[in-house]
Amino acid sequence: MSNESTPDTLQTLDAGGTTYHYHSLAKAADALGNIDRLPKTLKILLENQLRFADDESVSREDMQALVDWQQQGRSDREIGYRPARVLMQDFTGVPGVVDLASMRAAVETLGEDPARINPLSPVDLVIDHSVMVDRFGDPTAFKDNVAIEMERNHERYEFLRWGQQAFDNFRVVPPGTGICHQVNLEYLGKTVWTKEQDGRTLAYPDTLVGTDSHTTMINGLGVLGWGVGGIEAEAAMLGQPVSMLIPEVVGFKLTGKLREGITATDLVLTVTQMLRNHGVVGKFVEFYGDGLKDLPLADRATIANMAPEYGATCGFFPVDDETLTYMRLTGRDDAQLALVEAYSKAQGLWREPGDEPVFSDTLALDMTEVEASLAGPKRPQDRVALKDMKSAFAKVMEDDGKRLSTTEKGKLMSEGGQTAVGVEESYEHHDSQDVDLDGEAFRLNPGAVVIAAITSCTNTSNPSVMMAAGLLARKAREKGLHTKPWVKTSLAPGSKVVTDYLAAAGVQEDLDALGFNLVGYGCTTCIGNSGPLAGPIEEAIEEADLTVASVLSGNRNFEGRVHPLVKTNWLASPPLVVAYALAGNVQLDLTRDPLGTDRHGKPVTLKDIWPSQAEIAEAVEQVNTEMFRKEYAAVFDGDDTWKAIEVPQSKVYQWSKDSTYIQHPPFFEGMGRTPPAIEDVKDARVLAMLGDSVTTDHISPAGAIKPDSPAGRYLQERGVKPVDFNSYGSRRGNHEVMMRGTFANVRIKNEMLDGVVGGETRHVPSGEQMAIYDAAMTYQQEGTPLVVIAGKEYGTGSSRDWAAKGTRLLGVRAVLAESYERIHRSNLIGMGVVPLQFPEGESRKTLGLTGDETVSIEGLSELTPGGKVKVTIKSDKGEQTLEALCRIDTANELEYYRHGGILHYVLRRMIGAA
């Protein structure tokens, strides 16, 4: 078992008239022990170890540890895992390509051939995060938004076109095509991958890592994949193994079937709540049980998509007949289907009825018990039953210190001439605001739905919920219902196939009639690209400090993410998004309260317009294979504007000092062939002291750039007008913008300041309050190192590499937190920032920290994986010492840290200097 040609595991397989070679798990079991009850996810990891066994990065002991895992359902063994491919979206992909270009420049500086820097594994980058909802609610919205996107992002797209021709093994899916996860599910994913090697065709599991946390969606197709930081993904594409501890695997047993009127979204919100409550951070989740036989693959993908929301590394569904049915529908050829079936059965990866693998722990759900749900107001795991939404919002208002008045029940509530019947008036007059919008007058109340967006990979990949939204729109239209005038509506599918089948079913015109016109094929609202609200709406919200709402079919609803003025954000199924656009306010019980009145003044409830399962199933039959084949036939081509972009022909990118989108980052400045010695941290100041559940959205620059922020000032100094700022995400290729936007989220709360929300801190010892970036630059001028102190679950959320890159560029040497989310901890190490963990029972609170202290860290040059370091905290009150756990968990991570970061390590390896 020392290499790929080892005869005791290499076998042949005939499928569809073709002979394939593969590394047999059954043959490996003869030498290592029985693996019949090993979870299928771990069988995939075992095959990976067999294929890359070299007695250095992969040893026989690594394989034995995977087999022995069955004895206790856990292991402390570190393994090196090499995925088959890498998936990127453009927000995370652009800085990835910038890093590769910067590595080429560094290699050239060191006197080596820059062409040595190339992806060694296939890389697909899908441009899907840049389209914004600038235009909406009219037939030209899509065309207009694409034109604005191309103009706004020309520099970035020119750079990506350069990368496409400069690097081998690198493909780009142009803008206006779809969301990376849906394109991956419908087209890129193969379930079983092949390559020509030594004159034969080698078959092996399709596996990947992606620079977006929702890469996990592909697990619905039986493809093992998860999100990593852009830094770690770059290392994987450059041939480095992903270092990981053999994970615990939690089995989630599904039985029964969803009841009439219950959607896949309701199911996934229930699963998310259950798994988050159970605790699966850093673990695999593997779904099993006979309920899977009645769970369509699109529903599985919806559940798999939200693994980051329930905290797991992945949520995996094994291959079975439903996998083949979906692959056939989406246009995969017969040869691929034959291979998937034959290979999966030969390797024990096929789901058999009654399968009961050994798991670290198990949960179970009878799907008949799922009820209609939303999640919010700011965490995707906080599920709220539809019937409880009214009280849930009242609780938000109570928590915000807002006093709700009550009046007689049954009172008619007039909303701009449209009457919602039977709703209790619960608005303080001074909490409401009169608005005149395009000649229509209405009162904007607390709970007003100002954004209703059918958006995101989570649900727009699922024909059943998309058709349900269209059918509900049709029934609402027949009743004479209209979207409330203050609601910004949008439809942003994950692929063009959705447009085809909505049109084929005849429901697109019904969605259009309610304002849900196509605005683009991209993440839009879910990623924070909701675009501006109408001027009078924004003014009303700001003037009265109104607590308003968005309802979106997405997977993320963190504070400040959807829109800076929208305090509460609720995840919901596409049909419920339409329903709330009609209702206009979340302070309703849609299980009882009317959405409005029909043409005859009769109240119309949600039940009156909710489509039946039979109606949805009939509409879904309109989805056919030719739609997928047509839309994916030229997936890499792009439109005429894309094709017309001029591409510089060069191995090394020609950086422009005038660009405000793409700049040469300083990560490799002064880099030598060998790493310098690690120095301890002495008398560092606290840049920020943060609470629990601080997300990468709080840390990383995301969303809109405020004109009076450090990033806004930087752009205006270079002649960029605020209207042309674009988003932070679109400017991830410019470190000057991004470091200024790090810790600048409008909702971040730095405990060093009382009652201040936003990216501010207190400079010590002067006591002056200033932007975190400005303080960091002041400290740098003073030669003062920095640390960040935080609570539990530091770095939850998306795999944002700039949350770590920005932290590094601000001069932060270490983060001291109570616990970490997996991806951000890894990214910090990848940028040379050491993640430290408070001893059990200790925290910033128990130590009485204020942020005025100095922090010293000893023992960094003598680190061992999972070791401890001495942290000394001094203040005017005295000195405290603690033994902090170093969360550099593996030997590979320690090597990355010693080199100053993972890219430094890889670069030195690729030129033979490490």
Summary of the structure (lengths in Angstrom):
residues: 914
radius of gyration: 26.9
end to end distance: 26.7
largest distance: 81.6
contacts: 3434
relative contact order: 0.11
helix: 37%
strand: 20%
